[in-house]
Amino acid sequence: MKTDNHFITVSRTGELMARRKGGAPVCVATAATGIEAETDDAARANGAPARVRVHFAPGGSNRRLNVTAVEVDGVVLDVDVFLARFAVPEVALGRWLRAAVDRALDAR
């Protein structure tokens, strides 16, 4: 069975590298700028904007992203504050990030 599973890692210098199975790794975002993610209907119903910028820490293990903050309309919120304010489950934020990485890989 063919899969579109992708792998991510963040370098010590803060480059978010991603690749699809069988593909070459590419830099899709940096810790300095974060990655733009589209929110879902549930989050928007709770006041979240359509797009947020997710900030993450440099380094870490494979297939793991250490999210540190979420930027909403230019205001950087601690990730836990963002999740609570807009009633967003962690799993939803994970889906948004996966979709953002997929879009970045599709654009290459």
GINORPE-V517795 format. One record per pair of residues at least 12 apart in sequence whose ideal C-beta (glycine too) atoms are under 7 Angstrom apart, sorted by the first residue. I is the first residue (numbers start at 0). J is the second residue. Records with the same first field share a line. If there is no record, write none. Layout:
I->J, J
//
This chain:
2->20
3->19
4->20
5->17, 18, 19, 100, 104
6->18, 61, 62
7->62, 64, 100
8->61
9->30, 55, 57, 58, 59, 64
10->57
11->57, 58
12->57
13->29, 30, 31, 57
14->26, 29
15->27, 28, 29, 34, 55
17->100, 103, 104
19->104
25->104, 107
27->100, 103, 104
28->103
30->55, 56, 57
33->52, 53, 54, 55, 70
34->53, 99
35->50, 52, 99
36->50, 51, 53, 95, 96, 99
37->49, 50, 95, 98
38->50, 51, 95
39->91, 95
42->85, 87, 91
45->85, 86
46->85
47->85, 87
48->71, 72
51->69, 70, 71
52->70
53->66, 69, 96
54->67, 68, 70, 75
55->67
64->96
66->78, 92
69->81
//
